Amino acid sequence: MMQTTGITWRLTVSAKGAPDTDETRAYLEDHFDEVMEKLVELEECNPNVHDPSLAANLETFPKVQIEVELLVDGVGPAALETGESVLRTAIHAAGGFTKDWDGRTASGTFYEELSVELERA
């Protein structure tokens, strides 16, 4: 029987070059909705990934805090590698940027990992 690992990422998201306006916050809400849509699409084509969720706190602008959760079949480094690949793919597909990803522009939506937790599910 396959073991499943619950992975929780806490990240900050910066909208570089964007002022703190209702329009910027609406953009971020739409962006996070798109990241969640991409996570669901990736879940549908990856039988080892389950139950993605994303919660955001826009009150911490300009460094918005989000939490992403995934269940991944497997344990330890292999589960984390799968989860990180799925999360990063979703972020990039939604137009966001992560550390060490080439092609950054002067403005954009940048993700920085604060913490990651693994728990046997």
C-alpha positions as CSV (number, residue, x, y, z in Angstrom):
1,M,0.0,0.0,0.0
2,M,1.4,3.4,-1.0
3,Q,2.0,5.9,1.7
4,T,0.9,9.5,1.2
5,T,2.6,12.7,2.3
6,G,0.8,15.9,3.0
7,I,3.0,18.9,2.0
8,T,2.3,22.5,3.1
9,W,4.3,25.4,1.7
10,R,4.2,28.9,3.2
11,L,5.3,31.5,0.7
12,T,5.5,35.2,0.2
13,V,4.4,36.6,-3.1
14,S,5.6,40.0,-4.3
15,A,3.9,42.0,-7.1
16,K,7.1,43.8,-8.1
17,G,6.6,47.2,-9.6
18,A,2.9,47.3,-8.6
19,P,1.4,49.9,-6.2
20,D,-0.9,48.8,-3.3
21,T,-4.2,49.5,-5.1
22,D,-7.5,47.7,-5.4
23,E,-6.5,46.9,-9.0
24,T,-3.3,45.2,-7.9
25,R,-5.1,43.2,-5.2
26,A,-7.7,42.1,-7.8
27,Y,-4.8,41.1,-10.1
28,L,-3.3,39.0,-7.3
29,E,-6.6,37.3,-6.5
30,D,-7.0,36.4,-10.2
31,H,-3.4,35.2,-10.4
32,F,-3.9,33.0,-7.3
33,D,-7.2,31.6,-8.8
34,E,-5.1,30.7,-12.0
35,V,-2.4,29.0,-9.9
36,M,-5.2,27.0,-8.2
37,E,-6.7,26.1,-11.6
38,K,-3.3,24.9,-12.8
39,L,-2.8,22.8,-9.6
40,V,-6.1,21.1,-10.3
41,E,-5.1,20.5,-14.0
42,L,-1.9,19.0,-12.8
43,E,-3.7,16.8,-10.3
44,E,-5.9,15.5,-13.1
45,C,-2.9,14.4,-15.2
46,N,-0.7,13.1,-12.3
47,P,-2.1,10.1,-10.4
48,N,0.3,10.7,-7.5
49,V,-1.0,14.2,-6.6
50,H,-4.2,14.8,-4.7
51,D,-6.4,17.5,-3.1
52,P,-4.5,20.8,-3.9
53,S,-5.5,23.9,-1.9
54,L,-4.4,27.5,-1.8
55,A,-5.2,30.2,0.7
56,A,-3.9,33.8,0.4
57,N,-3.8,36.8,2.8
58,L,-3.8,40.0,0.7
59,E,-3.7,42.1,3.9
60,T,0.1,41.6,4.0
61,F,0.7,43.5,0.7
62,P,3.4,44.1,-0.7
63,K,4.6,40.7,0.6
64,V,1.4,38.7,0.3
65,Q,1.4,35.4,2.3
66,I,0.0,32.3,0.8
67,E,-0.2,28.7,1.9
68,V,-0.4,25.8,-0.6
69,E,-1.2,22.2,0.4
70,L,-0.9,19.0,-1.7
71,L,-1.1,15.3,-0.9
72,V,1.5,13.3,-2.8
73,D,1.9,9.6,-3.0
74,G,5.3,8.5,-1.5
75,V,7.5,9.7,1.3
76,G,10.5,11.8,2.0
77,P,12.6,13.4,-0.7
78,A,10.7,11.7,-3.6
79,A,7.4,13.0,-2.4
80,L,8.8,16.5,-1.8
81,E,10.4,16.5,-5.3
82,T,7.1,15.6,-6.9
83,G,5.2,18.2,-5.0
84,E,7.7,21.0,-5.6
85,S,7.7,20.2,-9.4
86,V,3.9,20.4,-9.5
87,L,3.8,23.6,-7.5
88,R,6.5,25.3,-9.5
89,T,4.9,24.2,-12.8
90,A,1.5,25.7,-11.7
91,I,3.1,29.0,-10.6
92,H,5.0,29.3,-13.9
93,A,2.0,28.3,-16.0
94,A,0.0,31.1,-14.3
95,G,2.7,33.7,-15.2
96,G,4.5,33.8,-11.8
97,F,8.2,33.5,-11.2
98,T,10.2,31.4,-8.7
99,K,13.8,31.7,-7.5
100,D,16.5,31.0,-10.1
101,W,14.1,30.9,-13.0
102,D,15.5,32.7,-16.0
103,G,13.4,35.1,-18.0
104,R,12.3,37.4,-15.1
105,T,11.2,40.9,-16.0
106,A,11.4,44.1,-14.1
107,S,7.9,43.6,-12.9
108,G,6.0,40.5,-12.1
109,T,4.7,38.1,-9.5
110,F,7.6,36.6,-7.6
111,Y,7.3,33.7,-5.1
112,E,9.7,33.0,-2.2
113,E,9.4,30.0,0.0
114,L,9.2,30.7,3.8
115,S,8.8,27.1,4.9
116,V,7.7,23.7,3.9
117,E,6.3,20.9,6.1
118,L,5.8,17.3,5.3
119,E,3.4,15.1,7.3
120,R,2.4,11.5,6.8
121,A,-1.2,11.5,5.6
